Amino acid sequence: MFAESTFLNLLRMRRLTDLRVAAPTPALNRLLDITGADQALALHATVANASA
């Protein structure tokens, strides 16, 4: 899995839009948790929940 650190830092520093992540894999959940990006993104278990 690739995640560009500059983008992740921008997410943590400033919230410019409503970004949603639907049905993230366990690896992506871990990455978002480690980097703190889970605090800047709206994480949803399913696509239906994310689009509601």
N, C-alpha and C positions, 0 to 999 in steps of 0.2 A: 504494500500500500504506500502511495506517495502523498505526502502533504507538504505543501510549500510553506515554510515557516513565516515568511513575511505576511502572507495572507492570514495565517492563524494569529499573528500578533496584531494585525489590524482589527480582526474580529474582537479580540480581547480589549483593545483600547477604545474602540468606538463602534457603536451600533448604528449603521447607516440605513438599514432596511430590515424588513422582517424575513429572515432566512429560515427555512424549515428543512429539517432532515427527516425523511420518512423511512421507517424500517431499517435503521442502521445495523450493520453486522456487528458482532461482538468486537471484532478488531477495530472497527471505526469508533464504536462507543469508547473503547479503551483509549484510542488516540485523542478523541475529543476530551475525555476526562483528564488525561495526563497534561494536555496543553491548556486546559481551562476553557477551550472553545465551547464546551457544553453549556457554559454560562452565557454565551453570546448567541447561541443558536436555539431554535425551538425544536426539540427532539420529540418525535412521535413514533409510537410502536407500529403504526400502519399508515398506508397512504390515505386511507379514508379519514383517519384522525387528523392528519396533516392538512388535508384540504377542507376540513370542516371550519 
